[in-house]
């Protein structure tokens, strides 16, 4: 007889593996892609595909209802899905919002939430096409489903990395985790970090641009922490990584640990063919005004991590978030 | 200064109206349809469109976690979205499941939930393409986003009803509400009613078939109660209704009130050109073995309801569910 244990011993990623293996159904038609990347893929026409993603945010788990302004929460709820579409090389088109809140929630709270959501939707040219609103007993619960599109040639998967690729991050990490700590401790000493936590910027322009670069191989966004998220690329691509972390990766407000494992960065993490990297860096600067941060290379040693900080080996104690842990 | 009140005084439908008016963004491209029907519509090719719907189910609001078997809850979570696709005249293709549960949830519970979900998905040929799993502080929270497709000619809207149309329901109503009462009172005296509540059957075959009938004008599914849901068709189509309820509409386990306002029936509600009705009834019987139930006609008196039960006027005290009420 099977031992009864709780979902937290199985873990978030263990449960997702089980779902993918046992419950996802029959093999998919040609061109369709299911569980395992930032978005699912469904062919749109001969040249383009739909990208679909869904994200759930829970009060007291993903955010502290008393400590985040409702306008920021509305903004963030959309931003996390925009980030998934960008991470596949696509452009967002339509959003579907489900919002559950306790009956005694102020209507002002609900309107400000919607204002934050719709301000960002307007800026990104995303239409709110539908959703669901309902009461909850206790928790605020938000789900955003999003459809975007990408040329088939632009779609970047976690499984497309090669040994030898340069590992690149789109901006310094750790600000969100640092900001969250400041909010918790009521020491609001760095407004950039607090803003990074409350209103993370999805890399919508850069993601679509990187999608169009053939020498960018694998890509995803950093939501659970750099080391955790890179481990998904390593597993999907049967590669290892040697990382050489310098100050460039670490946001001024953040610690090394926050940069490596803090989570909720919503920066892009991608791998690039080594001989194309210098040109990519110069084009990103020229065309988008963006600096890219190289943090290491992929190795053939599947699943192995070697992480150095200014030449000194970093002992990894925690990859990042598991929401059931 | 605006008076601060709670979301429950604004109400579920008041809030949806505000969202649709103030927060849904710019006008949509040709062929796209947003908030206001069972599904959103996005063109697929010149002949067909995607239908997209999203539904959220909350513990202690939509279901009582201790009283519904997890396998039934998984089944029901998919069925409510299948019903939305059917109600637009389409066929479901892909599902995206977000599932939040407290950390101490049994892993057996989670596996049985997934089994119920995937058994129905397999039976309906729907692929689980993605989703999100996370911990919640208190409530079980489930969101299903679903994509289906329909020939453009088949898509049925709430706004397409005409005065003079026959109002039709696909099967007797009230079983789910009756079953819920039995479960609450621990009097499990009618297994059909309990099953109707725990594992509602979405009208997937009938919905696609009705979609293909040109003389079917408006259609939706009955999730919040017949009178509440019909009021959405009346409003969208600027019509009234005169209903003549007989025993045929009322499930043997249900009361008149449960049939009119109970909710969670997931039967189809649609309107038919009067001169085509007899032929539709005979074809539904011949091709699908189904009996359709005519319950009245639409009138030109926008928003007006006249409801009679065996010739006696019914005083309407409650249309159906408002989740914030």
Interface residues (C-beta under 8 A of the other chain):
Chain A: X2 X4 X5 X6 X7 X8 X9 X10 X12 X15 X16 X18 X19 X22 X23 X24 X25 X26 X28 X32 X33 X34 X35 X39 X40 X42 X45 X50 X52 X53 X54 X55 X56 X58 X59 X60 X61 X62 X94 X96 X97 X98 X99 X100 X101 X103 X104 X105 X106 X107 X108 X109 X110 X111 X114 X115 X117 X118 X121 X122 X125 X126 X127 X128 X129 X130 X131 X132 X133 X134 X135 X136 X137 X138 X139 X141 X143 X145 X147 X323 X324
Chain B: X2 X4 X5 X6 X7 X8 X9 X10 X12 X15 X16 X18 X19 X22 X23 X24 X25 X26 X28 X32 X33 X34 X35 X39 X40 X42 X45 X50 X52 X53 X54 X55 X56 X58 X59 X60 X61 X62 X94 X96 X97 X98 X99 X100 X101 X103 X104 X105 X106 X107 X108 X109 X110 X111 X114 X115 X117 X118 X121 X122 X125 X126 X127 X128 X129 X130 X131 X132 X133 X134 X135 X136 X137 X138 X139 X141 X143 X145 X147 X323 X324
